[in-house]
Amino acid sequence: MKTMLYDLVVVGGGPAGLTAAIYARRYGLKTVVLTEVVGGLMVENPWIENYPGFGRISGEELARRMREHAESLGAEIKLEKVKEIERKGKKFAVRGEWGTEIEARSIIIATGLERKRLNAKNEKKFAGKGVSYCATCDAAFFRGKVVGVVGGGNSAGIAALLLSEFAKKVYIIYRRDRFYRMEPVYVKKIEENEKIEPIFNETVVECLGKEKLEGVKLKSGRVLQINGLFVEIGFEPRLPFITKGFEIECDEAGFVKVDDGMRTSVRGVFAAGDITTGSGSFRQIVTAAAEGAIAAHSAHRYLMEVSE
């Protein structure tokens, strides 16, 4: 069977990848998006209140609209976990774990970030049994229960506020003495919510229980009796595939190095969104979308050059 050839393969279907697909199709590029989850981490946001044009929209709804926009222009979106990309001359062979094998004239990497783990004792044992990494996915299972959220940034604040709609008590466990990284709007909402209690200058060192989570032990020795623990301590770069015939330059933390055109160190390979060094530490849906648009523009220019 003949391998399908695309002008552009976008690896990752979050806001960066979907926006890249929209712009690529407007440039007339034959484009396919390969992703494990359409929308990426965006779909885990119960409410997004800072995306231009929408006062308030769920991450799931925004992802759906982006997907529909891309598909309406002719972009293909396939559920696939990319395991390998091999360089073959001026083209790339892209292979997925679920059977996809295609060729591409250019690549945009938009694989985003993955959630950090606590590395607390018994954390893995209780994953899915009280320990969760997605409040949007699991909040409803803790109706009337007592839960804890670990973290001090916006994601922790959003998770705590969502959980307060279901749980009878929500602790926010944070290693510092106040919420330095959380936007004031979320801090104010937390302070006004009687169900939420911050615990500062503490970390979780052990998860307790038998068959399911029953509590956590803190650094001070204090034990909290809780039914659920939601880990919101940040993210790390996600480059989940291997490369053959080329190597993408990353910084010390693992973020893909890009220039102002989202070009990587490899000709014909671009990157966009949270996986890149492009926006520094300010990683938002709007910046990811912007990088996706820039990457598609650069990919189009590259393909025009190599076709001349």
VMD Tcl script that draws the C-alpha trace (Angstrom):
set ca {
  {0.00 0.00 0.00}
  {1.35 3.43 -0.95}
  {2.32 5.65 1.98}
  {0.32 8.89 2.08}
  {2.37 12.06 1.58}
  {1.44 15.31 3.34}
  {2.91 18.77 3.03}
  {2.72 19.11 6.80}
  {2.28 16.77 9.75}
  {1.39 18.46 13.04}
  {2.28 16.32 16.06}
  {-0.03 17.36 18.88}
  {-3.62 18.59 18.85}
  {-3.73 21.30 21.52}
  {-4.32 24.98 20.75}
  {-0.92 25.31 19.05}
  {-1.41 22.26 16.84}
  {-5.01 23.06 15.89}
  {-4.19 26.68 15.10}
  {-1.23 25.55 13.01}
  {-3.57 23.28 11.06}
  {-6.01 26.17 10.47}
  {-3.29 28.42 9.09}
  {-1.61 25.64 7.11}
  {-4.85 24.86 5.30}
  {-5.36 28.56 4.55}
  {-1.95 28.38 2.86}
  {-3.16 25.39 0.87}
  {-0.93 22.82 2.55}
  {-2.12 19.22 2.73}
  {-2.18 18.86 6.51}
  {-2.81 16.17 9.09}
  {-2.81 16.50 12.87}
  {-1.75 13.44 14.87}
  {-2.74 13.64 18.52}
  {-3.65 11.47 21.49}
  {-6.23 13.97 22.77}
  {-7.88 16.63 20.61}
  {-7.45 19.85 22.57}
  {-4.56 18.63 24.71}
  {-4.47 19.93 28.28}
  {-6.93 22.64 27.26}
  {-9.83 20.19 27.62}
  {-9.03 19.79 31.32}
  {-9.85 23.45 32.01}
  {-13.41 23.73 33.33}
  {-13.52 27.43 32.46}
  {-11.26 29.66 30.36}
  {-11.79 33.36 31.04}
  {-8.81 34.98 29.29}
  {-9.09 33.87 25.67}
  {-9.94 36.85 23.43}
  {-13.53 36.92 22.23}
  {-14.90 34.66 24.96}
  {-15.80 36.02 28.36}
  {-16.05 32.47 29.64}
  {-15.82 29.19 27.78}
  {-15.00 25.64 28.81}
  {-11.77 24.12 27.56}
  {-13.73 21.29 26.02}
  {-15.94 23.69 24.04}
  {-12.99 25.81 22.85}
  {-11.19 22.66 21.71}
  {-14.30 21.52 19.83}
  {-14.60 24.85 18.04}
  {-10.91 24.85 17.08}
  {-11.21 21.31 15.75}
  {-14.31 22.14 13.73}
  {-12.59 25.20 12.29}
  {-9.55 23.17 11.22}
  {-11.65 20.38 9.72}
  {-13.92 22.84 7.90}
  {-10.83 24.02 6.01}
  {-9.83 20.47 5.10}
  {-7.31 19.54 7.78}
  {-7.31 15.87 8.78}
  {-7.22 15.02 12.47}
  {-6.26 11.50 13.51}
  {-6.07 10.02 17.00}
  {-2.55 8.65 17.09}
  {0.42 8.54 19.46}
  {3.53 9.27 17.41}
  {6.39 6.99 18.40}
  {9.02 7.73 15.75}
  {9.97 10.30 13.14}
  {12.71 9.39 10.66}
  {14.41 11.72 8.22}
  {14.56 10.42 4.66}
  {16.33 12.97 2.49}
  {14.11 16.03 2.33}
  {11.10 14.14 3.69}
  {10.15 12.64 7.04}
  {8.56 9.28 7.81}
  {6.13 9.51 10.74}
  {5.10 6.32 12.53}
  {2.49 5.92 15.25}
  {1.91 3.33 17.94}
  {-1.62 2.69 16.65}
  {-0.62 1.85 13.07}
  {-0.33 5.17 11.27}
  {2.61 5.52 8.86}
  {2.81 8.56 6.64}
  {5.35 10.80 4.92}
  {5.69 14.53 5.43}
  {7.54 17.32 3.69}
  {7.57 19.30 6.95}
  {6.79 18.80 10.64}
  {5.37 20.99 13.40}
  {5.92 19.67 16.93}
  {3.16 20.82 19.27}
  {3.17 18.09 21.91}
  {2.80 20.44 24.85}
  {3.57 19.56 28.45}
  {2.75 16.75 30.83}
  {1.90 17.08 34.49}
  {4.62 16.76 37.10}
  {4.28 14.12 39.80}
  {4.78 14.72 43.51}
  {7.17 11.82 43.98}
  {5.58 11.31 47.39}
  {5.58 7.88 49.02}
  {2.68 5.70 47.74}
  {1.66 8.30 45.15}
  {1.70 5.74 42.32}
  {-0.14 3.20 44.47}
  {-3.13 5.51 44.86}
  {-3.14 7.00 41.36}
  {-6.73 6.60 40.19}
  {-7.70 5.55 43.73}
  {-7.87 9.01 45.25}
  {-4.82 10.64 43.69}
  {-5.74 12.57 40.55}
  {-4.02 14.88 38.07}
  {-7.21 16.25 36.49}
  {-9.82 18.08 38.56}
  {-12.09 18.55 35.54}
  {-12.09 14.81 34.93}
  {-12.61 13.64 38.51}
  {-14.19 16.42 40.60}
  {-17.69 14.95 40.41}
  {-16.50 11.72 42.04}
  {-15.78 13.62 45.28}
  {-19.19 15.08 45.97}
  {-19.56 15.59 49.71}
  {-15.96 14.47 50.36}
  {-12.85 16.19 51.73}
  {-10.07 16.77 49.22}
  {-6.68 18.41 48.92}
  {-5.04 20.31 46.09}
  {-1.24 20.55 45.92}
  {0.14 23.64 44.22}
  {0.16 27.41 44.25}
  {-0.33 28.56 40.67}
  {-3.39 29.27 38.55}
  {-4.03 25.61 37.82}
  {-4.19 24.87 41.56}
  {-6.55 27.80 42.12}
  {-8.86 26.77 39.30}
  {-8.87 23.17 40.53}
  {-9.70 24.21 44.09}
  {-12.56 26.43 42.97}
  {-14.00 23.69 40.77}
  {-13.68 21.09 43.53}
  {-15.46 23.39 45.99}
  {-18.59 22.98 43.85}
  {-18.64 19.27 44.75}
  {-16.56 18.61 47.89}
  {-17.55 19.76 51.36}
  {-13.98 20.83 52.17}
  {-10.96 21.69 50.02}
  {-7.42 22.17 51.33}
  {-4.79 23.87 49.18}
  {-1.36 22.62 50.24}
  {1.44 24.91 49.12}
  {5.14 24.89 49.90}
  {5.49 28.69 50.13}
  {4.03 31.25 52.56}
  {1.50 32.74 50.12}
  {0.27 32.40 46.53}
  {3.05 34.19 44.64}
  {2.25 32.81 41.17}
  {-1.55 32.78 41.28}
  {-3.44 35.59 39.55}
  {-5.13 37.96 42.05}
  {-8.59 37.16 40.66}
  {-8.23 33.53 41.77}
  {-6.68 34.46 45.13}
  {-9.66 36.69 45.86}
  {-12.17 33.98 44.95}
  {-10.36 31.48 47.18}
  {-10.29 33.91 50.12}
  {-14.04 34.45 49.73}
  {-14.85 30.72 49.52}
  {-15.66 29.25 52.93}
  {-15.06 25.70 51.73}
  {-11.42 26.34 50.79}
  {-8.61 26.42 53.36}
  {-5.00 27.12 52.29}
  {-2.19 25.36 54.16}
  {1.07 27.19 53.56}
  {4.69 26.14 54.09}
  {3.84 22.46 53.70}
  {4.41 19.64 51.23}
  {2.93 16.17 50.92}
  {5.49 13.48 51.75}
  {3.28 10.38 51.90}
  {-0.12 9.18 50.73}
  {-1.95 7.07 53.30}
  {-4.61 4.39 53.07}
  {-5.29 0.73 52.34}
  {-7.21 0.10 49.14}
  {-7.84 3.78 48.42}
  {-6.53 7.14 49.62}
  {-7.56 7.98 53.17}
  {-5.18 10.79 54.01}
  {-1.79 12.41 53.47}
  {1.18 13.07 55.69}
  {2.75 16.51 55.46}
  {6.37 17.55 55.89}
  {5.65 18.83 59.42}
  {4.25 15.45 60.43}
  {0.65 16.63 60.33}
  {-1.82 14.13 58.88}
  {-4.79 15.33 56.84}
  {-7.77 13.00 56.56}
  {-8.84 13.43 52.93}
  {-10.55 11.31 50.30}
  {-8.89 12.82 47.26}
  {-5.63 14.54 46.37}
  {-5.30 16.64 43.20}
  {-1.75 17.33 42.07}
  {-1.33 20.74 40.40}
  {2.38 21.49 40.76}
  {3.22 22.38 37.19}
  {4.29 20.76 33.99}
  {7.35 19.52 32.13}
  {8.16 19.29 28.41}
  {6.66 16.39 26.49}
  {8.63 15.05 23.52}
  {7.30 11.48 23.53}
  {8.77 10.17 20.28}
  {12.23 9.19 19.08}
  {13.96 10.68 16.06}
  {16.10 8.94 13.47}
  {18.53 10.75 11.21}
  {18.22 14.08 13.03}
  {18.32 15.53 16.52}
  {16.25 18.46 17.78}
  {18.11 20.90 20.00}
  {16.49 21.48 23.40}
  {17.44 23.60 26.40}
  {18.53 22.17 29.75}
  {14.93 21.79 30.92}
  {13.92 19.90 27.78}
  {12.05 22.67 25.93}
  {12.58 22.74 22.16}
  {14.71 25.69 21.10}
  {13.08 27.87 18.44}
  {13.79 31.18 16.75}
  {11.21 33.93 16.21}
  {9.78 31.96 13.28}
  {9.32 28.81 15.40}
  {12.10 27.09 13.44}
  {14.00 24.39 15.30}
  {17.62 23.40 14.77}
  {16.46 20.97 12.05}
  {15.52 22.32 8.63}
  {11.91 21.51 7.84}
  {10.99 20.93 11.51}
  {9.14 23.60 13.46}
  {7.70 23.70 16.97}
  {4.91 25.63 18.67}
  {3.16 25.99 21.99}
  {4.16 24.96 25.48}
  {6.90 22.59 24.27}
  {9.01 25.52 23.00}
  {11.26 28.20 24.45}
  {9.30 30.75 22.41}
  {7.12 32.39 25.08}
  {9.47 31.89 28.02}
  {7.64 31.09 31.23}
  {4.38 32.71 30.05}
  {2.56 29.70 28.64}
  {-1.07 30.41 27.82}
  {-3.63 29.15 25.30}
  {-3.39 32.46 23.46}
  {0.42 32.29 23.19}
  {0.27 28.66 22.07}
  {-2.23 29.57 19.35}
  {-0.03 32.46 18.22}
  {3.01 30.21 17.97}
  {0.99 27.68 15.99}
  {0.09 30.36 13.45}
  {3.72 31.51 13.18}
  {4.96 27.92 12.77}
  {2.50 27.27 9.95}
  {3.59 30.48 8.22}
  {7.24 29.45 8.48}
  {6.47 25.93 7.26}
  {4.72 27.38 4.23}
  {7.68 29.61 3.43}
  {10.06 26.67 3.84}
  {8.03 24.50 1.46}
  {7.93 27.29 -1.09}
  {11.73 27.59 -0.91}
  {12.44 23.88 -1.31}
  {9.99 23.65 -4.22}
  {11.74 26.36 -6.21}
}
mol new
graphics top color blue
foreach p $ca { graphics top sphere $p radius 0.5 }
foreach p [lrange $ca 0 end-1] q [lrange $ca 1 end] { graphics top cylinder $p $q radius 0.2 }
display resetview
